[in-house]
């Protein structure tokens, strides 16, 4: 590749890394920074007296927010205010729109523009958009946001956010704005959403695009796919409806070895650049850039298959919290976590009880990690909780649809929110319903119906077991017969693994939570499933558990695992690294145990021979 081509590729990657919507990139402007702030129960913006300033996008419970006093748990209502002065280039003409995007506001948000109500959104983990064109045409304008977050509401999809003071495996709550706020100017007729779906059998990418409005006569869309500077596919299509499906056949070399150069895997994270251009009567009205990837996911013969090849999953649990900023990260921190996982030998992460920023998922796409994505749980079973879970899940499915790293959806974890599922048919139906909804909307990925136990329906058979003795772990999961006996004889976690006769059958068995060993120095307190007091003992214990899990894969008892966990998270100190991301044990020994191979200092990130040397992450 020439220096110019490398520069072009790096520029595309940098743009994707910093853009809050990596697959649909246009010029944008961040509104992050200091906003006026008040914690008060006012219902209208004119009744608010702003008493402080807050650093957006950090939650008020974090030190990064800049607030001098911690937010009391009894506070439920927060107000934010800022003033936006559009540049001449940002002021929308009559045929243009200025869109205001909120990455996430926990839990419910009301947006006011110049004191007038503009939009409402519920759901603390997903983005939403407000049209502020009319105000922007008048000059500088004011944005106010009211966020309501009742921590005692157990019907709210909250994930690991505690409803009281942090304890055990639950963490400080997050309220208000906690992800970036930004604007972009678009033509009235623009590409509102874009989803890329790979079809490996046909060696093609399928673009599913939705326009903001029904097309005018003469509307066309051009879609290009690139491998660096090389054009792989280029199609120009007459647009006849607001929703369109456009297949793009890629040049198929036919031979597997040559084909593999185009395919995405964690150890060969191949991304293809994309550009979509919308025109009306030959006038370009919108152009976006992004990326896509070719890969397939399936389960067969008790194996997890990636691109039709058995691909044992060696994952770590990722909570996604930082000591100073809570759930809010940035590009440097996202990249750091992904590289930490790869240095430790893992080829995947389970995003546990949190919906990550799409920029984090971009780094998993680019640097190579397979992802399981949890829906943050509610803890009550009510019509309201199921409605909220379903709405949030639908938004998550759309948000992550084009990311090749996402391979498994997890709508329920350990029956959280389904407390009486062994006895209550309605709760069993809820598990079936979200499984069926997920499979209906996305047949290209697998679904773990209720991860860990009390499974009614699932594409994978998952188990959670925090036994601290490596030999016992191997005895339980080292062969197919051992797994079947363990399921029947011993219920890990004290719960029945499958309900109504649900058994592994042809599904891959995944030990999707195990380990959990904490290193807590003498004289300090910390929570974990097993506690050791020095680093040598820690490395030995964890190495033994990882080696046992690897031997269980070789013995065909399981076809993957997820170690708890990548980093410490507040009082839960069972990470392989501290909350500061510094590894606790010997990285070479641990990564070798994860991979079941000798450590190669020339390949510390465990990439394939084909990929090695093509990138400098």
ABEGO torsion letter per residue (X at the ends): XBAAAAAAAAAAAAAAAABABAABBBBBBBABEBBBBBBBABABAAABBBABBBBOABBAABAAAGBABBBBAABABBBBBBBBBBBAAABBBAABBBBBBBABBOABBBBBBGGBBABBBBEAABBBBBBAAAAAAAEBBBBBBBBBBBAABAABBAEABBABBBBEABBBBBBEBABBBBBBBBBABBBABBBBBBBAAAGBBBBBBBBABBBBBGBBBBBBBBBEABBABBBBBBBABABBBBBBBBBBAGBAAAAAAABBBAABBBBBBBBBBBBBGGBBABBBBBBBBBBBBBBBGGBBBBGGBBBBBBBBBBAGBBAAAEABBBAAAAAAAAAAAAAAGBABBBBBGBBBBAAAAAAAAAAGBBBBBBBBBBABBBAAAAAAAAAAAAAAAAAAAABAABABBBABBGGBGBAAAAABAAAAAAAAAAAAAAAAABAABBBBABBGBGBABBABBBBBBABABAAAAAAAAABAAAAAAAAAABBBGGBBABBGGBBAEABBBBBABBEGBBBBBBGBBBBBABBBABAAAAAAAAAAAAAAAAAAAAAGABAEBBBOBABBBEABAABABBAAGBBABBAAAAAAAAAGBBBBAABAAGBBAAABGABBX
